[in-house]
Amino acid sequence: MNSCFYECDVFHRRLRPKQHEFLYRVFYFYLDLGELDEAARKLKIFGVNRPNLYSLHDKDHFQYGEQIRPVADNVREFLERSGCPLEPGGSIRMLCFPRMLGYVFNPITLYFCFKADGTPHASVVEVGNTFRELKPYLVPRAQDGKCDFEVRVPKEYYVSPFSPVDLDFHFRLHLPDENLRVFIDDYDAEGKVLVSTLTGKRRELTFANLAWFTAKFPLITLKVIWLIHWQAFRLWLKRVPFYWKETRAEDQRGVFRPQKSLQKKV
């Protein structure tokens, strides 16, 4: 199978206006969207669009239209709208947290897209915030060979109350293999503001590994959201400037927001 787990370190370092950094350990699911039924059979406590200890739900990710569609369909449409269509027969692999006991929060979800012959095509980074909003960014193939996918783009999105909307994201992604290497930096007009890395080791997609990770990283999605709020409290104590979401509402573009059980793009 292409699907697997990655045992990861998440690292953030804020450079300005106050220095602040943290590191914590998590595990991610890396799922070939064409292998979901097989993954559910192997893992037993993982389900797709149905309750289980772990479950992947299409509606937890960005959606076009008024009906819930498979994640792969929305990624394909995003690529098409972005001028980078994925040819028929191409595949999509997704790095994410699924729901754990019905709760999920993904700061980022990564989609790695491959042509029908297995060669890399493009990547999509879906960024989430604590308002349950989502925004996808296209990350095309890199030109310099230092990584596999790279782009620097305006953020135009409210991710954290301690970061303004008018920053740039610089995404540098390597194809997942035995190692996972993801680098995301934030820039303002004066230079780099924030350094974020996600690095990890591949682990086989087996029930035994999932049982071990469940014991080693209990309530993983609740841990992630708790750590986000804990770090926000620490930044508040350091008097890092606070930005209200409502003050720059018109500058937030291409954001998907949930409406009842659906999500609507605004």
Buried (B, 14 or more C-beta within 10 A) or exposed (E): EBBBBBBBBBBBBBBEEEEBEEEBEBBBBBBBBEBBEEBBEBBEEBBBEEEBBBBBBBBBBBBBEEEBBBBBBBBBBBBEEBEBBBEEEBBBBBBBBBBBEEEBBBBBBBBBBBBEEEEBBBBBBBBBBBEEBBBBBBBBBBEEEEBBBBBEEEBBBBBBBBBBBEBBBBBBBBBBEEEBBBBBBBBBEEEBBBBBBBBBEBBEBEEEBBBBBBEEBEEBBBBBBEBBEEBBEEBEEEEBEEBEBEEBEEBBEBBBBBEEEBBBBE
